[in-house]
């Protein structure tokens, strides 16, 4: 970096960095911090890409937006992010000795006025979001990986095709240098008057279950239309539908098989896991049976982390958020094309969680057979709207693929609950038991 005016970012306190919610490796010892790249922005604001190195020999890259001589984080005074939004609106490039910070706008819609209120949005695990006048939200990606972030890629694709059930992309900023290219943040429309799909489920499953089933029918239709749009462009290599390889189902089932073998050894010998305790071989045998049926359909870009918490109900209908994919997975894996039924299975598992959470968190019960009715409402509308050419041909192959993806998700959930929420272990256990009892 030489005599770059923000070289003093090397003095960032490692303890401060580790204490941030978005810092991923809190259990690792940070041995060094290095400024990979930096630039001075507007209004006393500096942007730096900091590499945290660990005693294990690994490293992670983070984006910092700091101001003032004490180098405080931007979320402490979010109004300072106005300078960042102005750079996006102006389409500015900031060149450094090592590369370029590029700021790009993708719409003609005006940004909020300078006197519009600015606030940080809630508490987030892996990113920071700043809202401008309840009209735009700027999402800052904190932990960075080389390559285009799927959130930008997917939003840009869907915005260009005027898919109505997203918060449209306003702009973004990124860095490109000789040894690194990464998406740093996106600005998109902020939709006010909305309700999170998970929160809505927690209220209406008990208070107005029929109304919530209607909502799930609408959500299924929106999901089907989203997948149809995502599979509609054969000319864009990043999005063109592909035939699944013969190895695709084998690789998927082999991964699940390994997880089953490992996780079933950890099962507690009590009532929480009783329905599947000692049945690891049964689960693997059922999976092997299903894997023989094959795949079919097309592989397309999908949401990748689809559940009720990634949706909001708004005055204009359901809106789908957060196209980053599962944050624990590497970025190249999150950009891979997969069967759209993987998204569908994730949402079906979310219904099971929402219904169980009503009892665990509220001590109340959903109506009898509500999960089955929720599945029927969602799937009926989904299959009506989705391009059938993206799915396996026939009801039985579709059901088979859904079962495999649901089992994959339930095994993932089981691992998570064993490690983090033992009281919730019965939720994935019930899902695995149901899949065990299904006819192939």
C-alpha positions in Angstrom: 0.0 0.0 0.0 3.0 2.3 0.3 2.1 5.9 1.4 -1.6 5.3 1.1 -3.4 7.8 3.4 -5.3 5.0 5.2 -2.4 2.7 6.0 -3.0 3.3 9.7 -5.9 0.8 9.4 -3.2 -1.7 10.2 -3.7 -0.6 13.8 -7.2 -2.1 14.0 -7.5 -3.8 17.3 -7.8 -7.6 16.9 -10.0 -7.8 20.0 -12.4 -5.3 18.5 -12.6 -7.2 15.3 -13.3 -10.5 17.0 -16.0 -8.9 19.2 -18.1 -7.9 16.1 -21.2 -10.0 15.5 -20.2 -10.5 11.8 -16.7 -11.9 12.6 -17.0 -15.6 11.8 -14.2 -17.3 13.7 -14.6 -16.2 17.3 -13.0 -19.3 18.7 -9.7 -18.9 16.7 -6.7 -16.9 17.8 -6.0 -13.9 15.5 -2.2 -13.7 15.1 -2.1 -10.8 12.6 -4.1 -8.3 10.7 -3.1 -7.0 7.3 -4.6 -4.3 5.2 -5.0 -5.9 1.7 -6.5 -2.8 0.2 -7.9 0.6 1.3 -9.4 3.8 0.0 -10.5 7.1 1.5 -14.2 7.8 0.7 -16.4 10.8 1.4 -17.1 12.5 4.7 -14.1 11.2 6.6 -15.0 7.6 5.7 -12.4 5.0 4.9 -13.0 1.6 3.3 -10.5 -1.2 4.0 -10.2 -4.9 3.2 -8.5 -6.5 6.2 -7.1 -10.0 6.3 -7.3 -11.7 9.6 -4.7 -14.5 10.0 -5.0 -17.3 12.5 -2.7 -19.5 14.4 -4.0 -22.5 12.4 -2.4 -21.0 9.2 -5.8 -20.0 7.7 -7.1 -16.5 7.0 -10.3 -14.6 6.4 -11.0 -11.3 4.6 -13.3 -8.6 6.0 -14.6 -5.3 4.9 -14.3 -2.4 7.3 -16.0 1.0 6.9 -14.4 3.3 9.5 -14.5 7.0 10.3 -12.6 9.5 12.5 -9.2 9.3 14.2 -10.5 6.6 16.5 -11.6 4.6 13.4 -15.1 3.8 14.6 -17.4 1.5 12.7 -19.9 3.0 10.4 -22.9 1.5 12.1 -22.1 3.7 15.1 -23.1 6.7 13.0 -25.0 5.3 10.0 -25.6 8.7 8.5 -22.1 8.6 7.2 -23.1 5.9 4.8 -24.7 8.7 2.7 -21.3 9.2 1.2 -21.2 5.6 0.1 -24.7 5.9 -1.5 -23.7 9.0 -3.4 -20.7 7.2 -4.9 -23.1 4.4 -6.1 -25.4 7.0 -7.6 -22.6 8.8 -9.4 -21.1 5.6 -10.7 -17.7 6.5 -9.3 -14.4 4.6 -9.6 -11.7 5.0 -7.0 -8.3 3.7 -8.2 -5.5 2.6 -5.9 -2.1 1.3 -6.5 -3.4 -2.2 -6.4 -6.8 -2.1 -8.0 -10.2 -0.3 -8.3 -13.2 0.2 -6.1 -16.2 0.5 -8.4 -19.6 1.9 -7.5 -22.4 1.2 -9.9 -26.1 2.3 -10.1 -28.6 0.0 -11.9 -31.8 2.1 -11.8 -33.0 5.6 -12.7 -35.0 5.9 -9.5 -33.8 8.7 -7.3 -32.1 8.1 -3.9 -33.6 9.6 -0.7 -32.9 13.2 -0.1 -29.9 14.2 2.0 -32.1 15.1 4.9 -33.8 11.7 4.9 -33.3 9.8 8.2 -30.7 7.1 8.2 -30.6 4.1 10.5 -28.9 0.8 11.0 -31.2 -2.2 10.6 -31.5 -4.5 13.6 -28.9 -7.1 14.5 -27.4 -9.2 11.8 -25.1 -12.1 12.0 -22.9 -11.8 8.9 -23.7 -8.4 7.2 -24.6 -4.9 8.2 -27.6 -3.1 6.7 -28.3 0.7 6.7 -31.7 2.1 5.7 -32.1 5.5 4.0 -35.5 7.1 4.5 -37.4 3.8 4.5 -36.8 3.8 0.7 -33.4 2.1 0.2 -31.3 -0.3 2.2 -27.6 -0.7 1.8 -26.3 -4.2 2.7 -22.6 -4.3 3.5 -21.0 -7.7 3.1 -18.5 -8.0 6.0 -16.8 -11.4 5.5 -15.7 -11.5 1.9 -14.9 -14.3 -0.5 -13.4 -13.9 -4.0 -16.0 -13.7 -6.8 -19.4 -12.2 -7.4 -21.7 -12.5 -4.4 -24.9 -14.5 -5.4 -27.1 -11.8 -3.8 -25.9 -9.3 -6.3 -25.9 -11.8 -9.2 -29.4 -13.0 -8.5 -31.0 -9.6 -7.8 -29.5 -8.1 -10.9 -30.9 -11.0 -13.0 -34.3 -10.8 -11.5 -34.5 -7.0 -11.5 -33.5 -6.9 -15.2 -36.4 -9.3 -15.9 -38.8 -7.2 -13.8 -39.7 -10.1 -11.5 -42.1 -8.4 -9.1 -41.6 -10.4 -5.9 -38.2 -9.0 -4.9 -36.8 -5.8 -3.5 -35.3 -4.5 -6.8 -31.6 -3.7 -7.1 -30.6 0.0 -6.9 -26.8 -0.4 -7.2 -23.7 -2.1 -5.8 -20.0 -1.6 -5.2 -17.1 -4.0 -5.6 -13.4 -4.3 -5.7 -11.2 -5.6 -8.5 -7.4 -6.0 -8.2 -4.6 -8.2 -9.6 -5.1 -10.8 -6.9 -8.7 -10.2 -5.7 -12.1 -9.4 -7.0 -15.1 -9.3 -4.6 -18.6 -7.9 -4.2 -18.6 -5.4 -1.2 -22.2 -4.3 -0.9 -25.6 -3.9 -2.6 -28.3 -1.2 -2.4 -31.9 -2.2 -3.0 -35.4 -1.0 -2.5 -36.6 -1.0 1.1 -40.1 -2.3 1.4 -42.0 -0.8 4.4 -45.2 -2.2 5.9 -44.0 -5.7 5.6 -44.1 -8.7 7.9 -41.5 -11.5 8.2 -42.9 -14.9 7.0 -41.7 -16.7 10.1 -43.3 -14.1 12.5 -46.5 -14.3 10.5 -46.5 -18.1 10.8 -46.0 -17.9 14.6 -49.1 -15.7 14.9 -51.5 -17.0 12.3 -50.9 -20.8 12.6 -52.9 -20.5 15.8 -55.0 -17.3 15.4 -56.1 -17.7 11.8 -54.8 -21.0 10.2 -57.1 -20.8 7.2 -55.8 -17.4 6.3 -52.2 -18.6 6.7 -52.9 -21.6 4.4 -54.1 -19.1 1.8 -50.9 -17.1 2.2 -48.9 -20.3 1.7 -50.7 -21.0 -1.6 -49.7 -17.5 -2.8 -46.1 -18.1 -1.7 -46.1 -21.4 -3.6 -47.2 -19.5 -6.8 -44.5 -16.8 -6.3 -41.9 -19.5 -5.8 -42.9 -21.3 -9.0 -42.8 -18.1 -11.0 -39.4 -17.2 -9.5 -37.9 -20.6 -10.6 -39.5 -20.2 -14.1 -37.7 -16.8 -14.5 -34.4 -18.2 -13.1 -34.6 -21.0 -15.7 -35.7 -18.8 -18.6 -32.4 -17.5 -20.1 -30.4 -20.0 -22.2 -27.9 -17.4 -23.3 -26.4 -16.5 -20.0 -23.9 -19.1 -18.9 -24.3 -18.3 -15.3 -28.0 -18.9 -15.5 -28.8 -21.1 -18.5 -30.5 -24.4 -17.4 -28.4 -27.5 -17.5 -29.1 -31.2 -17.7 -28.1 -32.8 -14.4 -25.1 -35.1 -14.7 -25.4 -38.8 -14.0 -23.1 -38.2 -11.0 -25.2 -35.5 -9.5 -27.6 -37.7 -7.4 -24.7 -40.0 -6.5 -22.6 -37.1 -5.1 -25.6 -35.7 -3.2 -26.6 -39.1 -1.6 -22.9 -39.9 -0.8 -22.6 -36.7 1.2 -25.9 -37.3 3.0 -24.8 -40.9 3.7 -21.5 -39.7 5.3 -23.5 -37.2 7.5 -25.9 -39.9 8.6 -23.1 -42.2 9.7 -21.4 -39.5 11.7 -24.5 -37.8 13.2 -26.3 -41.0 14.3 -23.4 -41.8 16.6 -24.1 -38.6 18.5 -27.8 -39.2 19.1 -28.9 -39.0 22.7 -30.4 -42.2 24.0 -33.6 -40.5 25.3 -37.1 -39.6 24.2 -35.9 -36.7 21.9 -34.3 -39.1 19.4 -36.1 -42.3 20.3 -38.0 -42.6 16.9 -34.8 -42.8 15.0 -32.3 -44.0 17.6 -30.2 -46.9 16.2 -31.8 -46.6 12.8 -29.0 -45.0 10.9 -28.7 -48.0 8.6 -32.4 -47.8 7.9 -32.1 -44.2 6.8 -29.1 -45.0 4.6 -30.9 -47.9 3.0 -34.0 -45.7 2.3 -31.7 -43.1 0.8 -30.0 -45.8 -1.4 -33.4 -46.9 -2.7 -34.3 -43.4 -3.7 -31.0 -42.7 -5.3 -31.7 -45.6 -7.8 -34.7 -43.8 -9.3 -32.6 -41.0 -10.8 -33.0 -37.3 -11.3 -34.4 -35.6 -14.4 -35.5 -32.1 -14.8 -33.1 -29.2 -15.1 -30.5 -27.6 -12.9 -30.8 -23.9 -12.6 -29.7 -21.1 -10.2 -31.9 -21.2 -7.1 -32.3 -19.3 -3.9 -30.2 -21.8 -2.0 -31.3 -21.0 1.6 -35.1 -20.9 1.2 -37.3 -20.7 4.3 -40.0 -18.6 5.8 -37.5 -16.2 7.3 -36.3 -15.2 3.8 -39.8 -14.0 2.9 -41.8 -10.9 3.8 -45.5 -10.4 3.3 -46.1 -6.9 1.9 -49.0 -4.8 0.6 -48.0 -6.0 -2.9 -47.7 -9.7 -2.0 -44.9 -11.9 -1.0 -41.3 -10.6 -1.5 -38.3 -12.9 -1.4 -35.1 -11.7 0.2 -31.4 -12.7 0.7 -30.2 -14.6 -2.3 -26.7 -15.2 -0.8 -27.3 -18.9 -0.2 -26.3 -20.8 2.9 -23.6 -18.5 4.4 -21.6 -21.5 5.8 -21.0 -22.8 2.3 -18.2 -21.5 0.1 -19.2 -18.9 -2.5 -18.5 -21.1 -5.6 -20.7 -23.8 -4.1 -23.5 -21.2 -3.5 -23.4 -20.3 -7.2 -23.8 -23.8 -8.4 -26.9 -24.8 -10.3 -29.3 -27.2 -8.6 -32.7 -28.7 -9.0 -35.4 -26.1 -8.0 -36.9 -28.8 -5.8 -34.0 -28.1 -3.4 -35.6 -24.7 -2.6 -39.0 -26.3 -2.4 -37.8 -28.9 0.1 -36.2 -26.1 2.2 -39.5 -24.3 2.5 -41.4 -27.5 3.3 -39.0 -28.1 6.2 -39.6 -24.5 7.3 -43.3 -25.3 7.7 -42.4 -28.2 10.0 -40.2 -25.9 12.1 -42.8 -23.1 12.3 -45.5 -25.5 13.5 -43.2 -27.0 16.1 -42.0 -23.6 17.2 -45.6 -22.6 18.0 -45.6 -25.3 20.7 -42.0 -24.9 21.9 -42.1 -21.1 22.1 -45.8 -20.4 22.9 -47.1 -23.6 24.5 -49.9 -23.7 21.9 -50.8 -26.2 19.2 -51.4 -26.0 15.5 -54.6 -27.5 14.2 -54.5 -31.3 13.4 -52.9 -32.1 10.1 -51.9 -28.5 9.6 -48.4 -29.5 8.2 -49.9 -31.7 5.6 -52.4 -29.0 4.6 -49.6 -26.4 4.5 -47.6 -28.7 2.2 -50.6 -29.2 -0.1 -51.4 -25.5 -0.3 -47.8 -24.6 -1.2 -47.1 -27.4 -3.6 -50.4 -27.2 -5.4 -49.8 -23.6 -6.3 -46.1 -24.2 -7.0 -46.7 -26.9 -9.6 -49.4 -24.8 -11.3 -46.9 -21.9 -11.8 -43.5 -23.4 -12.4 -42.2 -24.3 -15.8 -42.8 -28.1 -15.8 -39.7 -28.6 -18.0 -37.5 -27.7 -15.0 -38.8 -30.7 -13.0 -38.5 -34.4 -13.3 -41.2 -35.9 -15.6 -44.0 -37.4 -13.5 -45.3 -37.2 -10.0 -43.3 -40.1 -8.6 -39.9 -38.8 -9.7 -40.8 -35.4 -8.4 -41.8 -36.8 -5.0 -38.7 -38.9 -4.9 -36.4 -35.9 -5.5 -38.3 -33.9 -2.9 -37.8 -36.7 -0.4 -34.1 -36.8 -1.0 -33.7 -33.0 -0.6 -35.9 -33.0 2.6 -33.8 -35.8 4.1 -30.7 -33.8 3.3 -32.1 -30.8 5.0 -33.4 -32.7 8.0 -30.0 -34.4 8.6 -28.4 -30.9 8.4 -31.0 -29.6 10.9 -30.3 -32.6 13.2 -26.6 -31.8 13.3 -27.3 -28.1 14.1 -29.8 -28.9 16.8 -27.6 -31.4 18.5 -24.9 -28.7 18.7 -26.9 -25.7 19.5 -30.5 -26.4 20.6 -31.0 -29.8 22.1 -34.6 -29.1 23.0 -35.3 -28.7 19.2 -33.9 -32.1 18.3 -37.4 -33.7 18.0 -38.2 -31.4 15.0 -35.7 -32.9 12.6 -36.2 -36.3 14.2 -39.9 -36.2 13.2 -38.9 -35.2 9.7 -36.5 -38.1 9.3 -39.0 -40.5 10.8 -41.7 -39.5 8.3 -39.3 -40.0 5.4 -38.3 -43.4 6.8 -41.9 -44.5 6.8 -42.7 -43.3 3.3 -43.0 -45.9 0.5 -40.4 -45.5 -2.2 
